[in-house]
Amino acid sequence: MTRESTISRAVEMLLPLYGVWPGRWCVVIFRVFWVVSVMFIIFCHYRYFVSHASIKNFFDLVDCLSSFLAHVKVIMKFIMFWINERKLMEMLALMTDDWRDRANKNDGGMSVMVSKAKTSDRITNAIMIIHILGVMMYSIGIIIADADITDETIEAPYINKLDFPFRIDTQSMYRFVLIVECIHMLVINMGAGIANAILLSLTLHVGGQIDILQRQLSELEVADLESGLRSIVGTASEIIRKHHRIIYFSENIEILYTYIALVLFASNIIMICSLGFLIVTAIGTPDAKKQIIRSLMFYTLTNLEAFIFCFAGEYLNNKSRAVGFAAYNCAWYNLKPKESRILLFIILRSQRQLTLTAGKMIDLTLESFASVRFTLNNAISARQLL
């Protein structure tokens, strides 16, 4: 079966599980489930924060804050996908059209798209594995610990810092809650990873289409065009239409992810600082190994997520500039003045670069990612003050 999408088939199959796919009977049920379950966990975070609000529990409160922000960030992703569901479906349809269009042409464009799709599959698999490992490392210490729930002198440890509004007074019920909490974290973190993987897949698809567009511009020569059935004007017009299609596709990516990126960066700055602080302050303590293992993968995932968004923005920016260079470097000097002016539309439009922003306020680039890294230095400075 011929492939018709840059996005992994496994990701498309999992989207209904997170309430994304119009026409499926289960979509509404899953949306209600995720809203209710995440709101319940956020409420339990709030109860824990209120009941443990004292300076002696400062490190536990920082851990609670990080977990709270992680859940807020995930539900925000889901909500934005639900709101912009039609935009996502439209992009998937445009992607399918691009694949079918390349399949009908023997110009080397299909090899470019297949290469991008394979890269997308590898990145998707890597993201999912990292998210699964992150949950396992964060929760394994609590699950295998031999906590006695019947001992009223100690507080029962949970994977997240939660205060449940009901009593858990038996060992079997305590184990059941831990297993449910672990499974919920695993599935919801996979959803967060899928949202990041879709962003990279959409971005890689845009990059592939721009590579094909650059190839068409480099092959724009008078001799080849005059020997064919199409005129120079017709071929140039086709290139312009393809460029406009690429711009429209990237604008839809911006609509889908701009407010996700805003919440992500606002929360990640706090989370990176908090997790870095927990890791640094754990050094030299009796349970340093346990605390570092628990927080290090969570810290890595938080940084990786910020890097993915910034890399996608940088990739779109660089690719859009390459279109203008390709138009200028093509054989325009062999064209008649009337014909070469058509390329000016491409050069002028490419000067307005494709971007991915956080709330339409900050362009996401690798420079933006580097500016977030100062938070770790703040955590180290805070450690030195203690």
Stockholm file with secondary structure:
# STOCKHOLM 1.0

chainA/1-386         MTRESTISRAVEMLLPLYGVWPGRWCVVIFRVFWVVSVMFIIFCHYRYFVSHASIKNFFDLVDCLSSFLAHVKVIMKFIMFWINERKLMEMLALMTDDWRDRANKNDGGMSVMVSKAKTSDRITNAIMIIHILGVMMYSIGIIIADADITDETIEAPYINKLDFPFRIDTQSMYRFVLIVECIHMLVINMGAGIANAILLSLTLHVGGQIDILQRQLSELEVADLESGLRSIVGTASEIIRKHHRIIYFSENIEILYTYIALVLFASNIIMICSLGFLIVTAIGTPDAKKQIIRSLMFYTLTNLEAFIFCFAGEYLNNKSRAVGFAAYNCAWYNLKPKESRILLFIILRSQRQLTLTAGKMIDLTLESFASVRFTLNNAISARQLL
#=GR chainA/1-386 SS CCCCCSSCHHHHHHGGGGTCSTTCTTHHHHHHHHHHHHHHHHHHHHHHHHHTCSGGGHHHHHHHHHHHHHHHHHHHHHHHHHHTHHHHHHHHHHHHHHHHHHHTCCSSHHHHHHHHHHHHHHHHHHHHHHHHHHHHHHHHHHHHSCCCTTCTTSCCCCSSCCCCSSCCCSHHHHHHHHHHHHHHHHHHHHHHHHHHHHHHHHHHHHHHHHHHHHHHHHTCCHHHHHHSSSCHHHHHHHHHHHHHHHHHHHHHHHHHHHHHHHHHHHHHHHHHHHHHHHHHHHTTSTTHHHHHHHHHHHHHHHHHHHHHHHHHHHHHHHHHHHHHHHHHHSSGGGSCHHHHTHHHHHHHHHTSCCCCEETTTEECCHHHHHHHTHHHHHHHHHHHHC
#=GC SS_cons         CCCCCSSCHHHHHHGGGGTCSTTCTTHHHHHHHHHHHHHHHHHHHHHHHHHTCSGGGHHHHHHHHHHHHHHHHHHHHHHHHHHTHHHHHHHHHHHHHHHHHHHTCCSSHHHHHHHHHHHHHHHHHHHHHHHHHHHHHHHHHHHHSCCCTTCTTSCCCCSSCCCCSSCCCSHHHHHHHHHHHHHHHHHHHHHHHHHHHHHHHHHHHHHHHHHHHHHHHHTCCHHHHHHSSSCHHHHHHHHHHHHHHHHHHHHHHHHHHHHHHHHHHHHHHHHHHHHHHHHHHHTTSTTHHHHHHHHHHHHHHHHHHHHHHHHHHHHHHHHHHHHHHHHHHSSGGGSCHHHHTHHHHHHHHHTSCCCCEETTTEECCHHHHHHHTHHHHHHHHHHHHC
//
